[in-house]
Amino acid sequence: MHVQDPPAVTVSVAVCTKDRPEQLERLLHSLLRQSPPPYEVIVVDNAPSTERTRQLVAGSFPAFRYVREPVAGLDFARNRALRESRGTVVAYIDDDAVAAPDWAEATRQVFAESPRIAVCMGKVEALTLDSEGARLFEAAGGFGRGNRRIHLPPGAGPIPPGFPVPFIGWCIRVGTGASMAVRRSVLLELGGFDEALDMGAVLPGGGDLDILWRVLEAHHELIYEPRVQVWHEHRPSVEEVGRQLAGYGRAFTAMLTKALRVAPWPRKAPVFAFLVWRLVKPMVKLVKRAFGKDPVPAAILWSVLFNTWAGLMAYPAAQRLAAQRVAAVRGG
């Protein structure tokens, strides 16, 4: 009896961008150098204030597809890419990153291993450490997650040794949305990204962590694969990095409060415990800083502490803002 071959895995690369044509051009050149080339490249221009991105893509990268998403917010752009893409996999990469020449192919190979794999997170290192801000961000943890593959959930494949970690805790241990590939059918079934997260300065993050948690809770598999390599341009000044770390603290707490609300009762306990730890962690870092054991300046840690606690009330406000943005653009 003939066994039907599994469907081929194709990779749609999605670049969500907003008014950063210089950095975008550098990234798109790295995507032109992919070998073999991905199935398609989609540039999603999120609520642009100029025509420079459209002109760049049309003039210098005509093989790539340009799409405009009028509602401001990274997850609105991510969901637009999810709807527009035609590949089996949607591989998201930040516009201020640079992809290794085999980034798309290494991503495709991971998903070809098993139809159970829903997400592949890549290795993200600093593009340069020439600035004080970039060095501080790396000292604070950066985006890198090491050179060892992680296969979740525990039991699905090799994971680093250590104490058991709940799904909600794994979200920040397996990479970043700067290089995140998803199986399109799974994300559509889950309803896509939460558009109340990643709202810019209001709530600058959380959408990637939220979808990782939801994927694991839905009993799909996730892989962090260091062969999937990109380099990210960190913010150059200490002040910018301080605002970034504070915003991440606020956004992660907001994401955790949402997870605590929607998780089924048997799963609320680990989410609550992890939320408590995240609220306490900035205080621990401040104590360590007092003894010279933490690289982040105390002023930034105080801001992180304040914003982490402020995140407890941030998610409902972000939901209202997201609805307002949709109504302003689409009516209703």
N, C-alpha and C positions, 0 to 999 in steps of 0.2 A: 504494500500500500504506500502510495506516495504521500510523504509528509510535506505539507505546504511550508515554504520558507517564511520566516518571520518578516514582517514589513521592514523595509529599510529605514534607518534613522537619518533624518535630514535636519540640519541646524539652520534656523533663522536667527541671525544676529540682530539684536535690538539695542539701539543707542538712544537713550532718552536725554534730551539736551535742552538748555534754555540760555540763549544769548551768550554762548562761549565759543564763537567760531574758530578762534585760534587754537584752543585746546582740542576742539572737535576735529579740526583738519589733521592734526597730528595723529589722533586716534584712527581716523578713516584711512590714512596712509598705511597704518599698521594692519588694518583689515584688508587692504588691497594686497598685502604681502602674504596673506594666509595660504598655506599649501597643505592639501588642496583647498580651493576656495569654498566658503560656506554656501549653502543652498541659496540664501538671500541675505541682504543687509537692509534693515529698515531704520531710518533716522526719524525719530518722533520729536518734533519741535513743540515744546510745551509752553503754551501761552506766550509766544515770542513778542518782543517789543520792537523788533526790526525785521527786515527781510534778509539779513546777512546769511543766516543758516540755510534758507531755501536757495539763495543764490550760490552759496558754496557747493551744496550738493548738486544742483543742476549744472553748474559750470565745471566743476573739477571731479565729480564722482557720479557721472550720469548712470552708471550701472546700479547704483544704490537707490532705494525707494524712499522718497520724502513724504512724511505724513505730518499734518499739523493737528495737535490736540489743544483745543482752546481753553479747557478748564485747567487752571493752574494747580499743580501738585504732582509730585513724582509718581505716585501710584495711579493717578489718572493716566499718565503717559505710559506706565508699564501695562496697564490694562488695555490701552489702545493698541499697543504693540502685540499683546496677546490675541486680540481680536483680528488684527490685520495680518498676522504671520500665517504662513502656509506650511511651515516645517513641522516635523514631529516634536522638535525641541526648540524652545526660545531661549537663547543665550544672551543675557543682559550684561552690558559692560558700560561703566561710567565714561562720560565724555572727557574726563581728565585723566584717563588711563591710557596705557599702551599695551597692546596684546602681543604675546610671543607669536612667532610665525606659525606654530602648530596649535595655537590656543583652540580654534574651532574644531580641528580634527581630534585633538585630545578629548575635548568635550563629547564629541560624537561617539568616540570609542567607549567612553564610560557608559553612556546610555545604551549602547549596543550590547553590553554585557548581560542585561536583564530588563525585561519589561516592568519589573517591580521597582526599578530605580526611578524616582520622581524628581529628584533634585541633585545637581552636581555643583558644589562650591569650589572655586578655584583658589590658588595661592596668589595672594596680593602683597607685593613688596613695594618699598619706596622707590619711586623713579629716580630721585636724587635726595641726598642728605646735605645739600649745600646750604640750606637755610636753617635758622635756629628753630623755627616752627616745626619743620619736618623732623629734626632730631628729637624735639620734645615729644612729638606724636609717636614716634617709634619707641622712645623710652617709656611712654605711658602704655605701651602694648601694641600700638599700630594695628594693622589689618592682618599681618602674617599669622599663620596658624601651624607653621612647621613643615617638615618634610615627610611626615608619615601619613599615609592614607587613613581616613576614619570612615567606617561603614556603619551606619545606624539603621535600625535600632540595634542595641546590643544583642549579639547573637547572630545577626545577619552577616557579620564579617569581622575582621580584626579591628579592634579599637585600642587606643593607648591604655596601658594598665593604670589603675587607680580606683578610687572609691566610686560607687554607683552614682550616676548623675541623672536627674530627671530630664525628660524631654525639654522642658522649659529652660533648663540650664545648658543644654547642648546648643541652643540657638546662637549663643555668642562664642562658642568654641569651634565652630566649623566654617568660619569665613565671613564674608561681607557681600552686600548687594553689588559692590563694584565689579564682581565677577560671579554671576549666579545664573545657572542654566536650569530650566524647568521643563518637565514633560508637559506639553501644551494641554493634552486631554485631561490630565489630573488637575491642573490649575483651573481649567474651565469648570470641572466638576465641583471644585471647592469654592467657586465664586470669584476667583481672581484675587488680586491684592486688595487690602482694606484701604479705601481711598481717604479715610479720615487720618491715616498716618502719613508720614513724609509730606507734611504740608508747608515745607519751607521753614522760615524763622519761627513760625507758630509752634510747630511740632516737627523738628528736623530729623526724622528717622523713624524706625520701628517697623516699617512695612516688610522689610526682608526678614527680620526676626519673627514677625507674626506668621508669615507664610511658612517658615521652616517648622515652627511649632505645630501649625495646623496640618502640615504634611505628615509629620511623625504621629500626631494624634489620630490621623486617618489611616494609620497602619501601612504607609508607604515607606520606601527606603530612600536614604539620603547618603551621598558620598562626598567627602572632602578629598579632592584629588590634587596633590601638589604639582603633578605634571601639567595641569591646566593653569598656566602662568600668565599673570599680567603685572604691570608696574603702575603705581598710582602716584600722581603728583599731589603731595600733601600741601596743606596751606603753609605759606612761608613764614608768617609772623607768630610769635607766642600769643599775642592777643587773639588772633583768629583761631588758633588751636584751642585756646581757653574757651572761647564761645562755642566751638565745635564739641568739646568734651562736655560742657554744661548742657548743651542741647541734646546730646546723646543720652545723658542721664535723665533728662525730662521725658524724652521720647520713649526710652526703655521702660520707665515706670508706667507711663501711660499705656504702653502695650501690655504690660503685666496686669494692670487693673482690668483691662479689657479681657484678657485671658482668664482671670479669676472669675469674671462675671459669666463668661460663656462656657467655661469648662463644666463637664458633667460632675455631679457631686463626688464620685469616687476619685476624680482627678484634681479637685480643688486644693487638696492638702499640699501637694508638692509645689503648686503654683504659689500658694500663700506663703509657704516657707521660703521659697526663692525670692518673692517680693520683699519679705522682711529682711532677708540678707542683703538685697540690693539697697535697701534704705539705710542699713547700718554700714555698708561697705565704705562710703565716703568718710564716715567718722573714723573708721579703722585706718584709712589712708592718712587722715590728718594726724592721728597719733603717731603713725610711722614717720610722717614728714617731720614732726617735732624732734624725732630722734635721728633725722638725716637718712631715713631708710626709704623714702619715696621721692622719685625724680620730679614730680609735678609741683610747681610753686604753691605755697599755701593759699594765696589769693584765689587761684584757680580751683583748688580743692574746696574752698568755702563756697564758690559759685556752683560747683558740681553738687555739693551737698544741698544747697538751697533748691536748685533746679530738679534734683532727684525727688525731693519731697513735693515740690510743686507739681510734678507729674501725676500725683495721686488724683488731681482734679482736672487734668488736662484733656482726657479723652472725650468726655461729653461735649466740651467746648469745641474740640476739633471736629467732631461729628456735625455740630451745627454749622460751623464754618464751611465744611465740605458741601453740605446741602445748599448753603447760600451761594457758593461759587457755581454749583451746577445750575441753580435757578437763574442766576445772573446771565449765564451763557446760553443755556438751553431753554429757559423759560420754565414756568411751573411754580 
